[in-house]
Amino acid sequence: MSAELPGVAAALDAAHVIAASSPYLAALILVGAIAAGIVGLRRRRQADAALAHRACVELVPTSTFNPGLDEVGRAGHQFARIHHAAGAPARGSAARLRYTVTDGQMRCYLEGPADAAAVLRMPAYAEVEVRTPNAAPDIHPVHFSLAKEARR
């Protein structure tokens, strides 16, 4: 009866091949699941390590801070580089702006992975000073008085 219907013989042959190779397919699926689990665990450990070691800088704008669209775009590109500089999965390489109020003064902090600390410390805006709260006390920022000398 099966010989009378077209394609039935080919379907039965394919079913026999699948049944004969099912132990190998099961082993392949098991190996793939184990590999995916190992990769997922490794990525989770990388993200946990990046979240455990974070760097923080304080952003202090001047009183005349008023950025234009071009400057905002450049700063956005620089903030996007934090993710790439971290070298960690997306969950562990996120940057965060945190605003707090201390003694009536609003403070803005930029936090990110410690591996991207150099990118965090780069000034994104021309009129914003970047301070490292936990900097060594013997390191002082350099201030140039070129603008004052040029006015004379």
C-alpha positions in Angstrom: 0.0 0.0 0.0 2.8 2.4 0.8 4.4 1.8 -2.6 1.3 3.2 -4.3 1.6 6.7 -2.8 4.3 9.0 -4.2 7.0 10.0 -1.8 6.0 7.6 1.0 9.0 5.4 0.4 11.3 8.4 0.6 9.7 9.6 3.9 10.0 6.1 5.4 13.7 6.0 4.4 14.2 9.4 6.0 12.4 8.2 9.2 14.7 5.2 9.3 17.8 7.3 8.9 16.7 9.7 11.7 15.8 6.8 14.0 19.2 5.2 13.4 21.1 8.5 14.0 19.0 9.6 17.0 21.7 8.6 19.7 24.2 10.8 17.8 21.8 13.7 17.5 21.0 13.4 21.2 24.7 13.5 22.1 25.2 16.5 19.8 22.3 18.4 21.5 23.7 17.5 24.9 27.2 18.8 24.0 25.7 22.0 22.5 23.7 22.6 25.7 26.8 22.1 27.9 28.8 24.4 25.7 26.1 27.1 25.9 26.0 26.7 29.7 29.7 27.1 30.0 29.7 30.2 27.8 26.8 31.7 29.8 28.5 31.0 33.1 31.7 32.6 31.8 29.9 35.8 30.7 28.1 36.0 34.0 31.3 35.8 35.9 32.8 38.5 33.7 29.8 40.8 34.3 29.9 40.1 38.0 33.6 41.0 38.2 32.9 44.2 36.2 30.0 45.2 38.5 32.1 44.5 41.6 34.9 46.9 40.5 33.4 50.2 39.5 35.1 53.6 39.0 33.4 56.9 39.9 34.2 60.5 38.8 32.4 63.7 39.8 31.3 66.1 37.0 31.4 69.7 38.0 30.0 72.2 35.5 30.9 75.9 35.4 28.3 78.6 35.9 28.3 79.4 32.2 27.9 75.7 31.1 25.5 75.7 28.1 26.4 73.0 25.6 25.3 73.1 22.0 24.0 70.2 19.9 27.5 69.3 18.5 29.0 69.2 22.0 26.2 67.0 23.3 26.7 64.7 20.4 30.5 64.4 21.1 29.8 63.7 24.7 27.3 61.1 23.8 29.8 59.3 21.6 32.4 59.5 24.4 29.9 58.0 26.9 29.2 55.2 24.4 32.9 54.4 24.4 32.7 53.4 28.1 30.9 50.2 27.1 33.5 49.2 24.5 36.5 50.1 26.8 35.2 47.9 29.5 35.6 44.6 27.6 32.8 43.0 29.7 29.3 41.9 28.7 26.7 44.6 28.4 25.2 43.8 31.8 28.5 44.6 33.5 29.8 47.5 31.4 26.9 49.9 31.8 27.6 53.5 32.7 25.4 55.4 35.2 24.8 59.0 36.0 24.0 59.4 39.6 22.8 62.7 41.2 23.0 63.3 44.9 22.4 66.3 47.2 25.0 66.9 49.9 24.7 70.0 52.1 22.3 71.6 49.8 24.5 71.2 46.7 23.6 68.9 43.9 26.4 66.6 42.7 26.6 64.6 39.5 28.7 61.4 39.5 29.5 59.2 36.4 30.1 55.6 37.3 31.3 52.8 35.1 33.6 49.7 35.0 37.0 50.1 36.5 38.5 48.8 33.2 37.1 51.9 31.5 38.3 54.4 34.2 40.5 56.3 31.7 37.5 57.0 29.5 35.5 58.0 32.5 38.1 60.6 33.5 38.2 62.2 30.0 36.3 65.5 30.0 33.3 65.2 27.7 32.3 68.9 27.8 34.5 71.9 27.6 33.1 73.6 30.6 32.8 70.6 32.9 35.6 69.7 35.3 36.0 66.0 36.0 37.1 65.2 39.6 38.1 61.8 40.9 36.7 61.5 44.4 39.2 58.9 45.6 42.3 60.4 43.9 45.6 60.4 45.6 46.1 63.6 47.7 49.5 64.3 46.2 48.1 64.6 42.7 46.6 68.0 41.9 44.9 69.0 38.7 46.8 71.4 36.4 45.1 74.7 35.7 46.4 76.9 32.9 46.1 80.6 33.1 46.4 81.2 29.4 43.0 82.9 29.2 44.0 85.5 31.8 47.3 86.2 30.2 45.7 86.6 26.7 43.4 89.3 28.0 46.2 91.5 29.1 
